[in-house]
């Protein structure tokens, strides 16, 4: 395929961009260096328009095809931010920023979309407009929503939008996708139990919040096992338990627990929020204490649109020979916000046998670059074919 051949030629250059970004990771919306690099490259490529500051530090590039009789506008999105993890890869291009690391491969996503933008700017062998979207703050900041709130879709008339994520453990350069619900909604809860503190030798004079909160931790697990329909997906995980006292002989006045809820439907999301409140306030009242429950709704369920999913799979098969069926993923992905604004699809691309994402030894596999670049470029050329 000519596209794949061109990206094989560009691979060393794209790899150099990727490793430079990897060496200089930036977290959440603080992608100032990365955003400047992206904008500089897009201008070098000759994009028809390059705009910075969309979604605080997001960058948008516009590439017009040889013709525009179709009136179609296709968006391609890559995320740019890193994670607050200390890198342990030992690479010669490892992070130079203590406590920050590209542990999810967004450096690879950004570099591959830059490669696709360079190719599309060179060839322009399509009828319509391609909009390349470089997004900050996927890792918890909801940068996709912030870009959408800044008018991303309406300003450039984006009609469909497509995203990609590398996937360790999946064969290198292969693709997998699924229609409908794909990545989970990711919510958080923060609960403070208050009782009556006192001396550990006189528990009868206290309302023991440690015992109270421990009961609540166990009871929260019954939401999945006894409240939810077994055919639906729901995960309730308590991930933090902290008492207001660290002494051996003090029963604490307060205990705070924190955790996350992962669901694949609005019904399960509503159920989780309702039951967390009921379980914790009920148990607290039983012991004579109180529970202050805060439930924060984070990223929504990421839902692939059926027609665009079929198209994305067809394109993937044209690049790699086939496209597999992806599993449900209980992790979150803020591309969900873009798919709420416009029809589109999100696909997984194999990273080979590497450490899993969010691990301090993870590294994006540069040998996947031609496949990822080709998929993005072919999305544009096949969806908006030149006459």
C-alpha positions in Angstrom: 0.0 0.0 0.0 1.5 3.4 -1.0 0.5 5.0 2.3 2.3 2.3 4.3 5.4 2.7 2.1 5.5 6.4 2.7 5.2 6.0 6.5 8.0 3.4 6.4 10.1 6.2 4.8 9.0 8.6 7.5 9.4 6.2 10.4 12.8 7.4 11.6 11.6 11.0 11.6 8.4 10.2 13.4 10.3 8.1 15.9 12.6 11.0 16.7 9.5 13.2 17.4 8.0 10.5 19.6 11.2 10.1 21.6 11.6 13.8 22.1 8.1 14.1 23.4 8.7 11.0 25.6 11.8 12.6 27.1 9.9 15.8 28.0 6.5 14.6 29.4 3.9 17.2 30.6 0.9 16.5 32.7 -2.8 17.4 32.3 -3.1 20.9 30.7 0.6 21.8 31.2 1.5 20.5 27.7 3.1 23.8 26.8 6.3 22.4 25.2 4.4 19.6 23.4 1.7 21.9 22.1 4.3 24.3 20.8 6.2 21.4 19.1 2.9 20.2 17.5 2.0 23.7 16.3 5.5 24.2 14.8 5.4 20.9 12.9 1.9 21.6 11.6 3.0 24.9 10.3 6.1 23.4 8.7 3.9 20.8 7.0 1.8 23.6 5.4 -1.5 23.1 7.1 -4.1 25.5 5.9 -4.8 26.7 9.5 -3.1 26.0 12.8 -4.8 27.2 16.0 -3.5 26.9 19.5 -5.3 27.5 22.9 -8.4 25.4 22.1 -9.2 23.7 25.4 -6.4 25.8 27.1 -3.4 24.0 25.5 -5.0 22.0 22.7 -3.9 22.4 19.1 -6.0 22.1 15.9 -4.7 21.8 12.3 -6.8 22.1 9.2 -5.8 20.3 6.0 -7.9 20.8 2.9 -8.0 18.2 0.2 -7.4 18.8 -3.6 -11.2 19.3 -3.9 -14.1 20.1 -1.5 -17.1 19.0 -3.5 -18.1 16.6 -0.8 -18.3 19.2 1.9 -17.2 16.5 4.4 -15.1 17.4 7.4 -13.4 14.5 9.3 -11.7 15.0 12.7 -8.7 12.9 13.9 -7.8 13.1 17.6 -4.6 12.3 19.5 -3.9 13.0 23.2 -0.7 14.7 24.3 -0.4 14.4 28.2 1.7 12.2 30.4 1.1 10.6 33.8 2.4 11.5 37.3 4.6 8.3 37.4 8.3 8.0 37.9 9.8 6.2 34.9 11.7 3.0 35.4 12.5 1.9 31.8 16.2 2.8 31.8 15.9 4.1 28.2 18.4 6.6 26.9 15.5 8.8 26.1 13.7 8.3 29.4 11.8 11.1 31.1 13.9 14.1 32.2 11.1 15.3 34.4 11.0 13.7 37.9 7.6 12.2 38.6 6.2 12.5 35.1 6.2 9.9 32.4 4.6 9.0 29.1 3.3 5.7 30.6 0.2 5.5 28.4 1.7 6.1 24.9 0.3 9.5 24.2 3.7 10.4 22.9 3.2 7.7 20.3 -0.4 8.9 19.5 0.8 12.5 19.1 3.8 11.5 16.9 1.6 9.2 14.7 -1.0 11.9 14.1 1.8 14.4 13.2 3.0 11.8 10.7 -0.4 11.4 9.2 -0.7 15.2 9.1 2.6 15.5 7.2 1.5 12.9 4.7 -2.0 14.4 4.2 -0.5 17.9 3.8 1.9 16.5 1.1 -0.6 14.5 -0.9 -4.0 16.1 -0.2 -5.5 13.1 -2.1 -9.0 13.5 -0.7 -12.2 15.5 -1.3 -13.0 17.5 1.8 -11.3 18.7 4.9 -9.3 16.9 7.6 -9.0 18.4 11.1 -6.2 17.1 13.2 -6.9 17.5 16.9 -4.2 17.4 19.6 -5.7 17.2 23.0 -4.3 17.9 26.5 -5.5 16.4 29.8 -6.9 13.0 28.9 -5.5 11.5 32.1 -8.1 12.9 34.5 -8.5 16.4 33.3 -11.3 15.9 30.7 -9.4 17.8 28.1 -11.8 16.5 25.3 -14.7 18.1 27.0 -12.8 21.4 27.5 -11.9 21.5 23.8 -15.6 20.7 22.9 -16.8 23.4 25.3 -14.4 25.8 23.4 -16.4 25.2 20.2 -14.1 22.6 18.6 -16.7 20.8 16.6 -18.8 23.8 15.5 -15.9 26.1 14.7 -14.4 23.7 12.2 -17.7 22.0 11.2 -16.4 18.5 12.2 -18.9 15.9 11.1 -17.2 12.7 12.3 -14.3 12.1 14.7 -11.9 9.2 15.1 -9.4 8.2 17.8 -6.8 5.5 18.4 -5.1 4.0 21.4 -2.1 1.6 21.5 -2.8 -1.7 23.3 -0.1 -3.8 25.0 -0.6 -7.5 24.7 -2.3 -7.2 21.3 -0.2 -8.2 18.3 2.0 -5.4 17.0 0.3 -3.2 14.4 -3.0 -5.2 14.6 -6.4 -3.5 15.2 -9.4 -4.3 17.3 -12.7 -2.5 17.8 -16.3 -2.9 19.0 -19.5 -1.0 18.4 -21.5 0.5 21.2 -20.3 0.8 24.8 -16.5 0.3 24.7 -14.8 2.1 27.6 -16.5 2.5 31.0 -17.8 5.6 32.8 -15.4 6.5 35.5 -16.8 8.0 38.7 -15.3 8.7 42.1 -16.6 8.8 45.6 -15.2 10.4 48.8 -16.9 9.5 52.1 -16.2 10.9 55.5 -17.5 9.0 58.5 -17.8 10.8 61.8 -18.4 9.3 65.2 -17.0 10.0 68.6 -13.4 9.5 69.2 -11.8 8.4 72.4 -9.4 6.2 74.3 -8.9 2.7 72.7 -9.2 1.2 76.2 -12.8 2.6 76.5 -14.5 1.7 73.2 -17.9 1.8 74.9 -17.6 5.5 75.4 -16.9 6.0 71.6 -18.6 5.7 68.3 -15.9 3.8 66.6 -15.5 5.1 63.0 -12.9 2.5 62.1 -15.3 -0.3 62.7 -18.1 1.7 61.1 -16.1 2.4 57.9 -14.8 -1.1 57.7 -18.3 -2.4 57.7 -19.1 0.1 54.9 -16.1 -1.1 52.8 -17.4 -4.6 52.9 -21.0 -3.7 52.3 -20.2 -1.6 49.2 -19.1 -4.8 47.5 -22.7 -6.0 47.7 -23.7 -3.4 45.1 -22.1 -5.5 42.4 -23.0 -8.9 43.9 -26.5 -8.3 45.2 -27.9 -5.1 43.7 -26.8 -5.1 40.1 -28.2 -7.4 37.4 -25.4 -9.9 36.9 -25.4 -9.4 33.1 -24.4 -5.8 33.5 -20.9 -4.5 34.2 -20.1 -2.6 37.4 -17.0 -2.3 39.5 -17.0 -0.6 42.9 -13.5 -0.3 44.4 -12.5 1.3 47.7 -8.9 2.5 47.1 -8.1 4.6 50.2 -8.9 4.3 53.9 -7.5 6.9 56.2 -8.2 7.6 59.9 -8.0 11.0 61.6 -5.6 9.6 64.2 -2.4 7.6 63.7 -1.9 6.7 67.4 -2.1 3.1 68.7 -4.3 4.0 71.6 -6.8 6.4 70.0 -10.2 5.6 68.4 -10.4 8.2 65.7 -13.2 10.8 65.4 -13.2 10.5 61.6 -12.4 8.1 58.9 -12.3 8.9 55.2 -12.6 6.4 52.4 -12.2 7.0 48.7 -12.7 4.9 45.6 -13.9 4.6 42.0 -17.0 3.2 40.2 -16.8 1.8 36.7 -20.0 1.1 34.7 -21.1 0.6 31.2 -24.6 2.1 31.3 -26.6 5.0 32.7 -28.7 2.6 34.7 -25.8 1.0 36.5 -24.2 4.5 37.0 -27.4 5.7 38.7 -27.7 2.5 40.8 -24.1 2.9 42.0 -24.6 6.5 43.1 -27.9 5.7 44.9 -26.7 2.6 46.7 -23.3 4.1 47.8 -25.3 6.9 49.5 -27.8 4.5 51.1 -25.3 1.9 52.2 -22.9 4.4 53.9 -25.5 6.7 55.5 -27.4 3.6 56.7 -24.4 1.9 58.3 -23.3 5.1 59.8 -26.7 5.7 61.4 -26.8 2.1 62.7 -23.6 2.7 64.7 -24.7 6.2 65.8 -22.4 8.1 63.4 -22.8 10.1 60.2 -21.6 9.7 56.7 -20.9 12.7 54.3 -21.0 11.2 50.8 -19.6 13.0 47.8 -20.1 11.3 44.4 -18.4 12.8 41.4 -19.3 11.8 37.9 -16.3 11.7 35.7 -15.9 10.5 32.1 -19.1 9.1 30.6 -19.3 5.7 28.9 -17.4 5.9 25.6 -19.9 4.7 22.9 -18.7 3.9 19.4 -21.3 4.7 16.7 -22.2 1.7 14.6 -21.7 3.0 11.1 -18.4 4.7 11.9 -17.2 1.6 13.7 -17.8 -0.6 10.7 -16.0 1.9 8.5 -13.0 2.2 11.0 -12.8 -1.6 11.0 -12.8 -1.8 7.2 -10.0 0.8 7.1 -8.0 -1.1 9.7 -8.4 -4.3 7.7 -7.1 -2.5 4.6 -4.0 -1.5 6.6 -3.2 -4.7 8.5 -5.2 -7.4 6.8 -7.8 -7.8 9.5 -9.5 -6.2 12.4 -10.4 -8.1 15.5 -13.2 -7.8 18.1 -12.1 -5.7 21.1 -13.1 -6.6 24.6 -15.1 -4.2 26.9 -12.6 -2.0 28.8 -13.4 -0.9 32.3 -10.9 1.9 32.1 -12.1 5.3 31.2 -11.4 7.4 28.0 -12.4 11.1 27.6 -12.8 10.7 23.9 -16.3 9.8 25.1 -17.0 13.5 25.2 -16.2 13.9 21.5 -18.3 10.9 20.6 -21.2 12.5 22.5 -20.8 15.6 20.2 -20.3 13.8 16.9 -20.6 10.3 15.4 -17.3 8.5 15.2 -15.2 5.6 16.5 -12.2 4.7 18.6 -9.9 1.7 17.8 -7.2 -0.2 19.6 -3.8 -0.8 17.9 -1.5 -3.5 19.1 1.7 -2.4 20.9 3.1 -6.0 21.1 4.5 -7.7 24.1 5.2 -4.7 26.3 4.4 -3.6 29.9 0.8 -2.5 30.3 -0.1 1.2 30.1 0.2 3.1 33.4 3.1 0.9 34.4 6.6 2.5 35.2 8.3 0.2 32.7 5.8 0.8 29.8 7.1 2.2 26.5 5.3 2.9 23.2 6.6 0.5 20.5 7.9 2.6 17.6 7.5 -0.3 15.2 3.7 0.3 15.4 4.1 3.8 13.8 3.5 2.9 10.2 0.3 1.1 11.0 -1.1 3.9 13.2 -0.2 6.6 10.7 -1.7 4.6 7.8 -5.0 4.1 9.7 -5.4 7.8 10.3 -4.5 8.7 6.7 -6.7 6.0 5.2 -9.7 7.2 7.4 -9.4 10.5 5.5 -8.7 9.1 2.1 -11.4 6.4 2.2 -14.1 8.5 3.9 -13.5 11.4 1.5 -12.2 9.8 -1.7 -10.8 12.1 -4.4 -12.7 12.0 -7.7 
